[in-house]
Amino acid sequence: MAETPPDVVETPPQQAADGDDAPRRRRAVVRVFELAVSLPVIAWIVYELARTSGQGVELWHVALWIAVVAIVDLLPIPAWGGLVVSLSFPILVATSLLYPPAVAGLIALVGSSDTREFRRELPALKALFTRAQMALAIIVGSAAFHAFAGDIDGPWLTLSLGAMLATILCYSVNAVMVAGYTGVDYRLHIWKILVEMHGTKPAEFLIAYLGLGLYGTLIARFFTHDGPWAVAAFFAPLVLARQMFFRSRALEITALLQVHLDRERETVAELRELNRMKGEFVAVASHELRTPLTAIIGYAKALLRPHVAEDPTIREEFTVGIAQQGQRLMELVQNLLTASNIESGSIAIEVSPVDLADLCEQIAGEFADRSERILLDVEPHLPLVHTDRTLLGRVLTNLIDNALKYSDDDKTCQVVVTTAGSDVRMAVRDEGVGIDAAALPHVFDRFYQVDSSATRRFGGTGLGLAIVKEILHHLGGSVTVESTPGRGSVFTVEIPARADASDGRADEPTAGDAVAAAG
């Protein structure tokens, strides 16, 4: 039974803000609650025993039951959700069936024990409350059984139904009292505490306690027919069950701890790898940002010199250089911002009809002096794609930039756009260095670079392809890659011509309809 309030709640933050008097007031309320339960229960038991003079109950039988309950109750079994399953429960159920409510309550009151009492770890008033609430539960159960079944010698069906009724009431009263105590102590709703006490499997509690209650019925029946010493026949199995339970629990806990330990090791390894990759990313990003900035500053300083400023040819060359490096810097910053928005879930999708032929022309033109290396092959009469033009443009920009970067200056990049059923397919093919088979599964990972050494041949932050994949996920599309080392790579994008709201894609073909993308 749940004899003491379980540790299932935390002290509400507002209690710390109530001042130094709040804990003192709360303790006073708890003491009043303990007395309000304990004193009436004890007074009623004393009154009933004095009024009925024990109703012919043999005192040594009562003493025997008290001793058995005390011995067994000092061997609690921890179970689900912070509750405690006490092996004394079936014995107390047996006493509730055998004796009138007052006698059964007395056995529970005196016999119920807690090792913390003997170690002086439990305040006297709280210990009294624990015993009294247990006695109250047994009194209610005993009264219900005798009202329903009448006598322990009745038919087995009546006896079993009465015992189950008594068991349910005993457990219910006990759980409500524990929840009430915790609710008063922590100023929480009793129902919330009851739910947390039972976790996600409340039916398990009911079945377990009904089984214990029926076991208590057997104890009571054997006691009636074979005498007090029959209790010893049930005492030994209870102790054996306890030992087996603890052994099985120890094995289960050991296995569970091993699983958690393995998971923690995997998590630590992943965090270390992520920390290493982010460290490399910071270094690479700093280098990639510094390169265009250095070029821009150099061109600008050169333009300040009179002989350069007066020469139209040199001035035009330097101005074009500033524009190109500025565009490169803008692309880097745009990738960083896009990655940040995707990670924070704040990326927005503005849906509009997009002419892919026009979009490809626009993106190719943005590569300035490298645009002649981009070959466009767009199928005539393509359907309009209802998607976010800016984000799809970012996808094409990153793929084309990736293709040009990993190819020699005399190699071309081909962009082929065709229909594929209800989707549109865009393939970006290069004649570059290609990607090893071992690296292919990782090319869309954040911060991943095939060559991340300080002396690597190609620049980049390792975000471009990761951004491509994540953007397409939000747009309802996909991207795949095929590559042969030394012969180049092909990145294939498929995107629906009309996005479907049912699968998280942008849902309306009207421009300006901004929807937050799922994180």
Helices and strands as residue ranges (DSSP letters): H 13-16, H 21-52, G 53-56, H 59-73, E 77-78, G 80-82, E 84-85, H 89-98, H 101-111, H 115-118, H 124-148, H 156-186, H 190-198, H 202-226, H 230-303, H 306-309, H 312-344, E 348-354, H 356-365, G 368-373, E 374-378, E 385-387, H 389-405, E 413-420, E 423-430, G 440-442, H 464-475, E 478-484, E 488-496, G 501-503, E 513-516
